[in-house]
Amino acid sequence: MTPLFFEHFLGKESCATPGEVRAVLAKSLDGYNEFIVADAPWVPGAGPYPYLSVLVKDRHAYLWYAPNDGSAGIQAYGPEDLGLDPHGFTAFHITPGGEVLKVCNDYVCPLEAAAEVLLAWLDLPGWPARTEELPALVRWEEL
């Protein structure tokens, strides 16, 4: 397994097992968190790419992958049967202070789906360069 490095509202952690990944994803600040997941700890000035951003609000998540600094990113579609207003938005916090990013509900996934994607990420041979290399547990859209 390849370790994943998480930076989030409550700190920085390295995870190499499914149990560690699930334990980190369970951490929140009033039900919210933003997880920046990379293959190595971030080094200031060296750039964070590639990385996966996982925004969490209670039992919902938004996944956005940045393969490199020239990419607009790749986001995951949520399932249609999640019970959210199909024309609405979900507000996620992107800072511990509560700065909000509104995400169209088409791209909101269950937190468990985000966990399964991260668990699959542990077994990837390397960080994906293309949409086709991302875990197929969710549908992905290149921006």
DSSP file with accessible surface (Angstrom, degrees, kcal/mol):
  #  RESIDUE AA STRUCTURE BP1 BP2  ACC     N-H-->O    O-->H-N    N-H-->O    O-->H-N    TCO  KAPPA ALPHA  PHI   PSI    X-CA   Y-CA   Z-CA
    1    1 A M              0   0  127      0, 0.0   122,-0.2     0, 0.0   121,-0.1   0.000 360.0 360.0 360.0 143.6    0.0    0.0    0.0
    2    2 A T        -     0   0   58    120,-2.4   122,-0.1   119,-0.1    13,-0.0  -0.828 360.0-119.5 -95.3 127.9    1.1    3.5   -0.8
    3    3 A P        -     0   0   50      0, 0.0     2,-0.4     0, 0.0    13,-0.2  -0.335  20.7-146.3 -67.4 149.1    0.7    6.0    2.1
    4    4 A L  E     -A   15   0A   1     11,-3.1    11,-3.0    33,-0.0     2,-0.5  -0.944   5.9-143.3-113.5 138.6   -1.5    9.0    1.7
    5    5 A F  E     -AB  14  38A  52     33,-2.9    33,-2.5    -2,-0.4     2,-0.4  -0.912  16.9-162.2-106.6 123.3   -0.7   12.3    3.4
    6    6 A F  E     -AB  13  37A   4      7,-3.6     7,-2.7    -2,-0.5     2,-0.4  -0.888  12.4-174.5-107.8 133.0   -3.7   14.2    4.7
    7    7 A E  E     +AB  12  36A  69     29,-2.1    29,-2.8    -2,-0.4     2,-0.2  -0.998  26.6 150.9-120.4 128.7   -3.8   17.9    5.6
    8    8 A H  E >   -A   11   0A  16      3,-3.0     3,-1.7    -2,-0.4    27,-0.2  -0.841  60.4 -75.9-148.5-179.3   -7.1   19.0    7.1
    9    9 A F  T 3  S+     0   0   33     25,-0.4     3,-0.1     1,-0.3    26,-0.1   0.752 127.4  42.8 -55.7 -27.4   -8.7   21.5    9.5
   10   10 A L  T 3  S-     0   0   91      1,-0.2     2,-0.3    17,-0.1    -1,-0.3   0.334 123.0 -73.5-106.8   5.4   -7.4   19.6   12.5
   11   11 A G  E <   -A    8   0A  32     -3,-1.7    -3,-3.0     2,-0.0     2,-0.4  -0.952  55.1 -57.3 145.2-160.1   -3.9   18.8   11.4
   12   12 A K  E     +A    7   0A 152     -2,-0.3     2,-0.3    -5,-0.2    -5,-0.2  -0.979  47.2 171.1-128.9 139.1   -1.7   16.7    9.2
   13   13 A E  E     -A    6   0A  58     -7,-2.7    -7,-3.6    -2,-0.4     2,-0.4  -0.994  27.3-137.2-149.6 152.6   -1.6   12.9    9.1
   14   14 A S  E     -A    5   0A  63     -2,-0.3     2,-0.4    -9,-0.2    -9,-0.2  -0.924  22.0-167.7-109.2 135.1   -0.1   10.0    7.2
   15   15 A C  E     +A    4   0A   1    -11,-3.0   -11,-3.1    -2,-0.4    -2,-0.0  -0.989  22.9 160.3-127.9 130.7   -2.4    7.0    6.5
   16   16 A A        +     0   0   37     -2,-0.4    -1,-0.1   -13,-0.2   -11,-0.0   0.410  64.2  54.6-125.3  -2.1   -1.2    3.6    5.2
   17   17 A T  S  > S-     0   0   61      1,-0.1     4,-2.2   -16,-0.0     5,-0.2  -0.913  83.1-114.6-131.2 157.8   -4.1    1.4    6.1
   18   18 A P  H  > S+     0   0   54      0, 0.0     4,-2.6     0, 0.0     5,-0.2   0.902 116.6  54.6 -56.7 -39.8   -7.9    1.4    5.6
   19   19 A G  H  > S+     0   0   52      1,-0.2     4,-2.2     2,-0.2     5,-0.1   0.900 108.0  48.6 -62.3 -40.5   -8.5    1.9    9.3
   20   20 A E  H  > S+     0   0   86      2,-0.2     4,-2.3     1,-0.2    -1,-0.2   0.909 111.0  50.6 -65.6 -41.7   -6.3    4.9    9.4
   21   21 A V  H  X S+     0   0    0     -4,-2.2     4,-2.5     1,-0.2    -2,-0.2   0.949 112.4  46.4 -61.4 -47.5   -8.0    6.4    6.3
   22   22 A R  H  X S+     0   0   92     -4,-2.6     4,-1.1     1,-0.2    -1,-0.2   0.895 110.8  53.0 -63.5 -38.7  -11.4    5.9    7.9
   23   23 A A  H  < S+     0   0   59     -4,-2.2     4,-0.3    -5,-0.2     3,-0.2   0.911 111.1  46.1 -64.6 -40.6  -10.3    7.4   11.2
   24   24 A V  H >< S+     0   0    3     -4,-2.3     3,-1.9     1,-0.2    -2,-0.2   0.934 109.6  53.9 -68.1 -43.9   -9.0   10.5    9.6
   25   25 A L  H 3< S+     0   0    8     -4,-2.5    -1,-0.2     1,-0.3    -2,-0.2   0.740 100.2  63.1 -63.7 -20.1  -12.2   11.0    7.5
   26   26 A A  T 3< S+     0   0   74     -4,-1.1    -1,-0.3    -3,-0.2     2,-0.3   0.607  82.8 100.3 -79.2  -9.5  -14.2   10.8   10.6
   27   27 A K    <   +     0   0   77     -3,-1.9     2,-0.3    -4,-0.3   -18,-0.1  -0.566  49.5 159.3 -81.0 137.1  -12.6   14.0   12.0
   28   28 A S        -     0   0   56     -2,-0.3     2,-0.6   -20,-0.1     5,-0.2  -0.980  43.5-131.2-151.4 164.8  -14.6   17.2   11.6
   29   29 A L  B >  S-C   32   0A  59      3,-3.1     3,-1.6    -2,-0.3    -2,-0.0  -0.962  98.4 -28.0-117.8 101.0  -15.0   20.7   12.9
   30   30 A D  T 3  S-     0   0  152     -2,-0.6    -1,-0.1     1,-0.3     3,-0.1   0.849 127.8 -47.7  56.5  37.4  -18.7   21.1   13.5
   31   31 A G  T 3  S+     0   0   13      1,-0.3    27,-3.5    26,-0.1     2,-0.3   0.414 122.3  97.3  89.7  -2.7  -19.5   18.5   10.9
   32   32 A Y  E <   +CD  29  57A  41     -3,-1.6    -3,-3.1    25,-0.2     2,-0.3  -0.868  38.1 154.9-119.1 153.0  -17.2   20.0    8.2
   33   33 A N  E     - D   0  56A   0     23,-1.7    23,-3.1    -2,-0.3     2,-0.5  -0.950  28.1-145.4-165.0 156.7  -13.7   19.3    7.0
   34   34 A E  E     - D   0  55A  46     -2,-0.3     2,-0.6    21,-0.2   -25,-0.4  -0.994  18.4-163.2-124.4 122.9  -11.5   19.8    3.9
   35   35 A F  E     - D   0  54A   0     19,-2.9    19,-2.8    -2,-0.5     2,-0.6  -0.929   6.5-164.4-108.6 122.1   -9.0   17.0    3.3
   36   36 A I  E     -BD   7  53A  20    -29,-2.8   -29,-2.1    -2,-0.6     2,-0.5  -0.946  16.3-165.5-101.3 117.9   -6.1   17.7    0.9
   37   37 A V  E     +BD   6  52A   0     15,-3.2    15,-2.8    -2,-0.6     2,-0.3  -0.929  15.2 162.2-113.8 125.7   -4.7   14.3    0.1
   38   38 A A  E     -BD   5  51A   2    -33,-2.5   -33,-2.9    -2,-0.5    13,-0.1  -0.825  48.4-114.4-134.8 172.8   -1.2   13.9   -1.5
   39   39 A D  S    S+     0   0   74     11,-0.5    12,-0.1    -2,-0.3   -33,-0.1   0.499 100.5  18.6 -89.3  -3.4    1.4   11.3   -2.0
   40   40 A A  S    S-     0   0   42    -35,-0.2   -35,-0.1     8,-0.1    -1,-0.1  -0.978  98.3 -79.8-156.4 157.0    3.9   13.1    0.1
   41   41 A P        -     0   0   81      0, 0.0     2,-0.2     0, 0.0    -2,-0.1  -0.337  59.1-100.2 -59.1 144.1    3.9   15.9    2.8
   42   42 A W        -     0   0   90     -4,-0.0    -4,-0.0     1,-0.0     0, 0.0  -0.449  31.2-154.0 -68.1 138.6    3.6   19.3    1.2
   43   43 A V    >>  -     0   0   94      4,-0.4     3,-2.4    -2,-0.2     4,-0.5  -0.968  26.9-113.0-113.2 118.1    6.8   21.2    1.0
   44   44 A P  T 34 S+     0   0  130      0, 0.0     0, 0.0     0, 0.0     0, 0.0  -0.256 101.0  12.0 -52.6 131.3    6.3   25.0    0.9
   45   45 A G  T 34 S+     0   0   92      1,-0.1    -3,-0.0     0, 0.0     0, 0.0   0.246 108.0  88.5  86.6 -12.9    7.2   26.5   -2.5
   46   46 A A  T <4 S-     0   0   73     -3,-2.4     3,-0.1     1,-0.1    -1,-0.1   0.595  94.5-115.8 -93.1 -10.8    7.4   23.1   -4.1
   47   47 A G     <  -     0   0   43     -4,-0.5    -4,-0.4     1,-0.1    -1,-0.1   0.251  10.1-113.1  85.8 144.8    3.8   22.9   -5.2
   48   48 A P        +     0   0   32      0, 0.0    -1,-0.1     0, 0.0    -8,-0.1   0.398  54.7 167.5 -92.6   1.8    1.2   20.4   -4.0
   49   49 A Y        +     0   0   99     -3,-0.1     2,-0.1   -11,-0.1    19,-0.1  -0.457  51.5  30.5 -80.8 146.4    0.5   18.6   -7.2
   50   50 A P  S    S+     0   0   26      0, 0.0   -11,-0.5     0, 0.0     2,-0.3   0.658  84.4 143.9 -78.6 159.3   -0.9   16.1   -7.7
   51   51 A Y  E     -DE  38  66A  34     15,-1.9    15,-2.9   -13,-0.1     2,-0.5  -0.990  41.0-134.6-154.7 159.7   -3.5   16.1   -4.9
   52   52 A L  E     -DE  37  65A   0    -15,-2.8   -15,-3.2    -2,-0.3     2,-0.5  -0.972  16.9-152.8-115.8 127.3   -7.1   15.1   -4.2
   53   53 A S  E     -DE  36  64A   9     11,-3.4    11,-2.3    -2,-0.5     2,-0.5  -0.895  10.4-172.9-100.1 128.4   -9.4   17.5   -2.3
   54   54 A V  E     -DE  35  63A   0    -19,-2.8   -19,-2.9    -2,-0.5     2,-0.4  -0.960   4.5-165.2-123.1 108.2  -12.2   15.9   -0.3
   55   55 A L  E     -DE  34  62A   3      7,-2.5     7,-2.0    -2,-0.5     2,-0.4  -0.802  10.4-162.1 -91.2 137.3  -14.7   18.4    1.1
   56   56 A V  E     +DE  33  61A   4    -23,-3.1   -23,-1.7    -2,-0.4    37,-0.4  -0.971  21.4 174.4-127.4 134.6  -17.0   17.0    3.8
   57   57 A K  E >  S-DE  32  60A  56      3,-2.4     3,-2.6    -2,-0.4   -25,-0.2  -0.926  70.3 -61.4-133.4 107.9  -20.3   18.2    5.3
   58   58 A D  T 3  S-     0   0   91    -27,-3.5   -27,-0.1    -2,-0.4    -1,-0.0  -0.337 122.7 -11.6  54.3-112.0  -21.7   15.7    7.7
   59   59 A R  T 3  S+     0   0  160     -2,-0.2    52,-2.7    -3,-0.1    53,-0.3   0.167 122.7  86.1-103.4  15.0  -22.3   12.5    5.7
   60   60 A H  E <   -EF  57 110A  49     -3,-2.6    -3,-2.4    50,-0.3     2,-0.3  -0.849  53.7-174.1-116.1 156.6  -21.7   14.1    2.3
   61   61 A A  E     -EF  56 109A   0     48,-2.9    48,-3.2    -2,-0.3     2,-0.4  -0.963  18.3-150.0-145.9 158.8  -18.5   14.8    0.3
   62   62 A Y  E     -E   55   0A  23     -7,-2.0    -7,-2.5    -2,-0.3     2,-0.5  -0.999  16.9-157.0-130.5 127.4  -17.2   16.5   -2.8
   63   63 A L  E     +E   54   0A   0     44,-0.5    13,-2.0    -2,-0.4     2,-0.4  -0.930  16.0 170.4-111.1 128.4  -14.2   15.0   -4.6
   64   64 A W  E     -EG  53  75A  55    -11,-2.3   -11,-3.4    -2,-0.5     2,-0.5  -0.993  14.8-158.0-138.2 125.5  -11.9   17.1   -6.8
   65   65 A Y  E     -EG  52  74A   1      9,-3.6     9,-2.1    -2,-0.4   -13,-0.2  -0.898   6.3-165.6-110.7 131.9   -8.6   15.9   -8.2
   66   66 A A  E     +E   51   0A   1    -15,-2.9   -15,-1.9    -2,-0.5     3,-0.1  -0.909   7.2 179.6-113.5  99.1   -5.8   18.2   -9.4
   67   67 A P        -     0   0   17      0, 0.0     2,-0.3     0, 0.0    -1,-0.1   0.825  68.8 -13.3 -71.7 -29.0   -3.3   16.1  -11.4
   68   68 A N  S >  S-     0   0   75    -19,-0.1     3,-1.3   -17,-0.1     5,-0.1  -0.966  74.4 -93.6-161.9 172.5   -1.0   19.0  -12.2
   69   69 A D  T 3  S+     0   0  131     -2,-0.3   -22,-0.0     1,-0.3    -1,-0.0   0.661 118.9  57.5 -74.5 -10.8   -0.9   22.8  -12.1
   70   70 A G  T 3  S+     0   0   68      2,-0.0     2,-0.3    -4,-0.0    -1,-0.3   0.516  90.5  91.8 -93.5  -2.6   -2.1   23.1  -15.7
   71   71 A S    <   -     0   0   30     -3,-1.3     3,-0.1     1,-0.1    -3,-0.0  -0.681  67.0-147.0 -96.0 143.9   -5.3   21.2  -15.2
   72   72 A A        -     0   0   63     71,-0.4    -1,-0.1    -2,-0.3     2,-0.1   0.568  60.1-115.0 -78.3  -9.6   -8.7   22.6  -14.2
   73   73 A G        -     0   0    0     70,-0.2    70,-2.9    -5,-0.1     2,-0.4  -0.308  16.3 -96.7 104.1 173.9   -9.2   19.4  -12.3
   74   74 A I  E     -GH  65 142A   1     -9,-2.1    -9,-3.6    68,-0.2     2,-0.3  -0.999  34.2-164.1-135.0 126.8  -11.4   16.4  -12.4
   75   75 A Q  E     -GH  64 141A  18     66,-2.6    66,-3.1    -2,-0.4     2,-0.3  -0.842  17.1-120.6-116.8 154.9  -14.5   16.1  -10.2
   76   76 A A  E     - H   0 140A   0    -13,-2.0     2,-0.3    -2,-0.3    64,-0.3  -0.691  21.0-129.9 -91.4 142.3  -16.6   13.1   -9.2
   77   77 A Y        -     0   0   61     62,-3.1    62,-0.5    -2,-0.3    30,-0.3  -0.664  21.8-132.6 -81.8 147.5  -20.3   12.9  -10.0
   78   78 A G        -     0   0    8     28,-3.1    31,-0.2    -2,-0.3     2,-0.1  -0.559  31.0 -91.2 -92.7 163.3  -22.7   12.0   -7.1
   79   79 A P    >   -     0   0   53      0, 0.0     3,-0.8     0, 0.0    -1,-0.1  -0.398  27.7-128.7 -71.7 152.0  -25.3    9.3   -7.4
   80   80 A E  T 3  S+     0   0  187      1,-0.2     3,-0.5     2,-0.1     4,-0.1   0.747 102.7  60.9 -72.8 -22.1  -28.8   10.5   -8.5
   81   81 A D  T 3   +     0   0  140      1,-0.2    -1,-0.2     2,-0.1     0, 0.0   0.083  65.8 111.3 -97.2  27.6  -30.5    8.8   -5.5
   82   82 A L  S <  S-     0   0   43     -3,-0.8    -1,-0.2    26,-0.1    -2,-0.1   0.680  84.1-121.1 -76.4 -15.7  -28.8   10.7   -2.8
   83   83 A G        +     0   0   77     -3,-0.5     2,-0.2     1,-0.3    -2,-0.1   0.571  67.6 131.3  88.0   8.0  -32.0   12.5   -1.8
   84   84 A L  S    S-     0   0   50     21,-0.1    -1,-0.3    -4,-0.1    -2,-0.1  -0.634  73.6 -87.7 -91.2 154.3  -30.7   16.1   -2.4
   85   85 A D    >   -     0   0   93     -2,-0.2     3,-1.8     1,-0.2    20,-0.3  -0.430  35.4-144.6 -58.1 118.1  -32.5   18.7   -4.5
   86   86 A P  T 3  S+     0   0   79      0, 0.0    20,-0.2     0, 0.0    -1,-0.2   0.708 100.3  43.2 -64.6 -16.1  -31.3   18.0   -8.1
   87   87 A H  T 3  S+     0   0  161     18,-0.1    -2,-0.1    17,-0.1     2,-0.1   0.366 106.1  85.0-105.5   4.1  -31.3   21.7   -8.8
   88   88 A G    <   -     0   0   12     -3,-1.8    17,-2.4    16,-0.0     2,-0.3  -0.223  66.9-125.8-101.3-172.8  -29.8   22.8   -5.5
   89   89 A F  E     -I  104   0B 130     15,-0.3     2,-0.4    16,-0.1    15,-0.2  -0.933   8.1-138.3-132.1 154.4  -26.4   23.2   -4.0
   90   90 A T  E     -I  103   0B  12     13,-2.7    13,-2.8    -2,-0.3     2,-0.6  -0.957  20.7-134.9-114.2 133.9  -24.6   21.9   -0.9
   91   91 A A  E     -I  102   0B  26     -2,-0.4     2,-0.3    11,-0.2    11,-0.2  -0.802  24.5-176.2 -93.1 118.3  -22.4   24.4    1.1
   92   92 A F  E     -I  101   0B   0      9,-2.7     9,-2.9    -2,-0.6     2,-0.4  -0.852  24.9-122.2-107.8 149.3  -19.0   23.0    2.2
   93   93 A H  E     -I  100   0B  41    -37,-0.4   -37,-0.3    -2,-0.3     7,-0.2  -0.777  22.1-177.0 -91.1 135.8  -16.5   24.8    4.3
   94   94 A I  S    S+     0   0   43      5,-3.1     6,-0.1    -2,-0.4    -1,-0.1   0.379  71.5  40.4-112.5   0.8  -13.1   25.3    2.8
   95   95 A T  S >  S-     0   0   42      4,-0.7     3,-1.9     1,-0.0    -1,-0.1  -0.973  85.0-116.1-139.5 155.5  -11.5   27.0    5.8
   96   96 A P  T 3  S+     0   0   78      0, 0.0   -64,-0.1     0, 0.0    -1,-0.0   0.790 114.8  63.7 -60.5 -24.6  -11.8   26.3    9.5
   97   97 A G  T 3  S-     0   0   77      1,-0.1    -4,-0.0    -3,-0.0     0, 0.0   0.518 123.5-100.5 -78.4  -6.2  -13.4   29.7    9.9
   98   98 A G    <   +     0   0   23     -3,-1.9     2,-0.1     1,-0.2    -1,-0.1   0.622  56.7 168.0 100.9  13.7  -16.4   28.7    7.7
   99   99 A E        -     0   0  118      1,-0.1    -5,-3.1    -6,-0.1    -4,-0.7  -0.429  32.8-134.1 -59.5 132.9  -15.6   30.1    4.3
  100  100 A V  E     -I   93   0B  71     -7,-0.2     2,-0.4    -6,-0.1    -7,-0.2  -0.712  26.0-171.0-103.7 141.5  -18.1   28.4    2.0
  101  101 A L  E     -I   92   0B  71     -9,-2.9    -9,-2.7    -2,-0.3     2,-0.5  -0.996  20.4-146.4-121.5 119.6  -17.9   26.7   -1.4
  102  102 A K  E     -I   91   0B 152     -2,-0.4     2,-0.4   -11,-0.2   -11,-0.2  -0.789  15.3-164.8 -89.4 128.2  -21.3   25.9   -2.8
  103  103 A V  E     -I   90   0B   8    -13,-2.8   -13,-2.7    -2,-0.5     5,-0.1  -0.941  26.3-111.4-116.6 130.8  -21.2   22.7   -4.9
  104  104 A C  E >   -I   89   0B  35     -2,-0.4     3,-2.5   -15,-0.2   -15,-0.3  -0.340  30.0-122.8 -55.9 134.3  -24.0   21.7   -7.3
  105  105 A N  G >  S+     0   0   18    -17,-2.4     3,-1.4     1,-0.3    -1,-0.2   0.691 106.0  76.4 -60.3 -17.3  -25.7   18.6   -5.9
  106  106 A D  G 3  S+     0   0   80    -18,-0.3   -28,-3.1     1,-0.2    -1,-0.3   0.746 100.4  43.7 -60.5 -22.0  -24.9   16.7   -9.0
  107  107 A Y  G <  S+     0   0   36     -3,-2.5     2,-0.5   -30,-0.3   -44,-0.5   0.244  87.7 108.4-111.0  11.9  -21.4   16.4   -7.7
  108  108 A V    <   -     0   0    0     -3,-1.4   -46,-0.2   -46,-0.1   -26,-0.1  -0.798  47.1-174.1 -94.6 129.5  -22.2   15.6   -4.0
  109  109 A C  E     -F   61   0A   1    -48,-3.2   -48,-2.9    -2,-0.5     2,-0.1  -0.787  33.6 -92.2-115.2 161.1  -21.4   12.0   -3.0
  110  110 A P  E >>  -F   60   0A  39      0, 0.0     4,-1.6     0, 0.0     3,-0.7  -0.460  36.8-120.8 -66.3 146.6  -22.0   10.0    0.2
  111  111 A L  H 3> S+     0   0   11    -52,-2.7     4,-2.4     1,-0.2     5,-0.2   0.874 114.4  60.7 -57.3 -35.1  -19.0   10.3    2.5
  112  112 A E  H 3> S+     0   0   80    -53,-0.3     4,-2.4     1,-0.2    -1,-0.2   0.882 100.9  53.1 -62.0 -36.0  -18.8    6.5    2.3
  113  113 A A  H <> S+     0   0   24     -3,-0.7     4,-2.2     2,-0.2    -1,-0.2   0.914 108.4  50.2 -65.1 -39.9  -18.2    6.7   -1.4
  114  114 A A  H  X S+     0   0    0     -4,-1.6     4,-2.4     2,-0.2    -2,-0.2   0.915 109.8  51.2 -63.1 -40.8  -15.3    9.2   -0.8
  115  115 A A  H  X S+     0   0    4     -4,-2.4     4,-2.5     1,-0.2    -2,-0.2   0.929 109.2  50.0 -61.6 -43.8  -13.9    6.7    1.7
  116  116 A E  H  X S+     0   0   74     -4,-2.4     4,-2.3     2,-0.2    -1,-0.2   0.888 109.3  51.8 -64.3 -38.3  -14.1    3.9   -0.8
  117  117 A V  H  X S+     0   0    0     -4,-2.2     4,-2.2     2,-0.2    -1,-0.2   0.943 111.3  47.4 -62.4 -45.1  -12.3    6.1   -3.4
  118  118 A L  H  X S+     0   0    0     -4,-2.4     4,-1.4     2,-0.2    -2,-0.2   0.894 110.1  52.1 -65.8 -36.5   -9.5    6.8   -0.9
  119  119 A L  H  X S+     0   0   24     -4,-2.5     4,-0.5     1,-0.2     3,-0.2   0.910 110.8  47.8 -65.8 -38.9   -9.2    3.2    0.0
  120  120 A A  H >< S+     0   0   30     -4,-2.3     3,-1.2     1,-0.2     4,-0.4   0.869 105.0  61.1 -66.1 -34.7   -8.8    2.3   -3.7
  121  121 A W  H >< S+     0   0    3     -4,-2.2     3,-1.3     1,-0.3    -1,-0.2   0.851  93.2  64.8 -60.6 -34.5   -6.3    5.1   -4.0
  122  122 A L  H 3< S+     0   0    1     -4,-1.4  -120,-2.4     1,-0.3    -1,-0.3   0.816 105.7  44.6 -57.3 -30.0   -4.1    3.3   -1.4
  123  123 A D  T << S+     0   0  109     -3,-1.2    -1,-0.3    -4,-0.5    -2,-0.2   0.430  84.0 116.6 -97.7  -1.4   -3.7    0.5   -4.0
  124  124 A L    <   -     0   0   34     -3,-1.3  -122,-0.1    -4,-0.4     3,-0.1  -0.440  66.8-134.2 -66.9 143.2   -3.0    2.6   -7.1
  125  125 A P  S    S-     0   0  137      0, 0.0     2,-0.3     0, 0.0    -1,-0.1   0.751  82.4 -16.2 -69.2 -22.0    0.4    2.0   -8.6
  126  126 A G  S    S-     0   0   41     -5,-0.0     3,-0.1  -124,-0.0  -124,-0.0  -0.971  90.8 -66.4-167.8 170.9    0.9    5.8   -8.9
  127  127 A W        -     0   0   40     -2,-0.3     7,-0.1     1,-0.1   -89,-0.0  -0.525  64.2-103.6 -73.4 132.4   -1.0    9.0   -8.9
  128  128 A P        -     0   0    4      0, 0.0    -1,-0.1     0, 0.0     3,-0.1  -0.225  30.4-173.8 -60.4 142.0   -3.4    9.2  -11.9
  129  129 A A  S    S+     0   0   69      1,-0.1     2,-0.3    -3,-0.1    -2,-0.0   0.599  72.8  35.0-103.9 -20.3   -2.5   11.4  -14.9
  130  130 A R  S >  S-     0   0  135      1,-0.1     3,-1.8   -63,-0.0     4,-0.4  -0.927  84.6-110.0-134.8 160.0   -5.7   10.9  -16.7
  131  131 A T  G >  S+     0   0   25     -2,-0.3     3,-1.8     1,-0.3    -1,-0.1   0.865 114.8  62.2 -55.2 -39.6   -9.4   10.4  -15.9
  132  132 A E  G 3  S+     0   0  141      1,-0.3    -1,-0.3    -3,-0.0     4,-0.1   0.688  98.5  56.9 -64.5 -18.6   -9.3    6.8  -17.0
  133  133 A E  G <  S+     0   0   77     -3,-1.8    -1,-0.3     2,-0.1    -2,-0.2   0.529  85.2 102.0 -90.8  -6.1   -6.7    6.0  -14.3
  134  134 A L  S <  S-     0   0    9     -3,-1.8     6,-0.1    -4,-0.4    -7,-0.0  -0.426  92.2 -82.2 -76.8 152.3   -9.0    7.2  -11.4
  135  135 A P    >   -     0   0   10      0, 0.0     3,-0.9     0, 0.0    -1,-0.1  -0.307  35.9-140.7 -55.3 131.3  -10.8    4.7   -9.3
  136  136 A A  T 3  S+     0   0   98      1,-0.2   -19,-0.0    -3,-0.1    -2,-0.0   0.219  77.6 103.4 -83.7  17.9  -14.0    3.7  -11.1
  137  137 A L  T 3  S+     0   0  102    -24,-0.1     2,-0.3   -21,-0.1    -1,-0.2   0.711  92.2  23.4 -72.3 -20.8  -16.1    3.6   -7.9
  138  138 A V  S <  S-     0   0   22     -3,-0.9     2,-0.3   -24,-0.0   -60,-0.1  -0.914  93.1-102.4-133.6 162.8  -17.6    7.0   -8.9
  139  139 A R        -     0   0  147    -62,-0.5   -62,-3.1    -2,-0.3     2,-0.3  -0.715  38.2-150.6 -86.4 141.6  -18.0    8.7  -12.3
  140  140 A W  E     -H   76   0A  32     -2,-0.3     2,-0.4   -64,-0.3   -64,-0.2  -0.866   8.8-159.5-116.2 148.1  -15.4   11.4  -13.0
  141  141 A E  E     -H   75   0A  53    -66,-3.1   -66,-2.6    -2,-0.3     2,-0.4  -0.987  14.2-139.8-128.7 122.9  -15.7   14.6  -15.1
  142  142 A E  E      H   74   0A 121     -2,-0.4   -68,-0.2   -68,-0.2   -12,-0.0  -0.656 360.0 360.0 -80.5 132.0  -12.7   16.4  -16.4
  143  143 A L              0   0   93    -70,-2.9   -71,-0.4    -2,-0.4   -70,-0.2  -0.528 360.0 360.0 -89.1 360.0  -13.1   20.2  -16.2
